[in-house]
Amino acid sequence: MRIAVYLAHPVPGSFNHALFDAVIDELRAMAVDVIAHDLYAEGFDPVLGAAETGTVAEAPVTDDLVRRHQRELLELDALVFIHPNWWGMPPAILSGWIQRVLTPAVAYKLDSAAGTPSGLLRADRALILNTSDTTVEREQTIFGDPLERIWTACVLPYIGVEDIRRTVFRTVTDSTPETRTRWLGEARALARDCASAHFTGGA
C-alpha cells in the first residue's frame, strides 16, 4: 500500500508536526510505502496562475513540484492531510495545493455539461487530522464546522474518494502534555486503520 501524508503547518515543533511524525512512523512500522510532504518545508507555491484556471481540459504545468505531486497521486491508495483550522479553512498553502494539484484530467473529469465530476484517482480513502482552539460546542452551534464540508463534500468526493475519516484535536493551546500524548496515540491508531482493510469513514 502507498499512502501520501501532507502537512500544512509553518512552525517546526508544533503539535501538527508531532502528528505528522507519529502518523509517518506508524505507517512505516506497518511496511506501508509512505510519501511524506511537509508543504512549507518544500516551499510549495500555492498561487494558482491564470493558465491553470481551466475546469475541463488539463492545464499546462510548468512547476516541477506540482508536476511531481500530480504524478504521485496516480499511484496512491490513500491520502492523509494534517493541518490546523484557520478561519474555518485549511492554511493557504494547502488550499493552493488543492487548486494546483487536483486538476482536471489528473484528479477528476467532468462527465456532462452540468459539471458532474468523476474521480480519476486510485486512492479510495482519506484521513484528515485537524487541530483547533475552538470548542466543539462553539464550532457546531456558531460556525457549523466548515472544514467538515470542505473535505467531505467539496474536495474528496469530487476526486472520487468516498471513504473519509476526519478527527479534530481540540483545544490545543491549553492542552496538557498528557493530553497531547493521548492524542498522538489516537493519531497512530487512525493511521493504522487507514492502512487496513476495514477502514471506514466517520469521525
Secondary structure, 3 states (H helix, E strand, C coil): CEEEEEECCCCCCCHHHHHHHHHHHHHHHCCCEEEEEEHHHHCCCCCCCHHHCCCCCCCCCCCHHHHHHHHHHCCCCEEEEEEECECCECCHHHHHHHHHHCCECCCEEECCCCCCEEECCCCCEEEEEEEECCCHHHHHHHHCCHHHHHHHHHHCHHHCCCEEEEEEEECCCCCCHHHHHHHHHHHHHHHHHHCCCCCCCCC
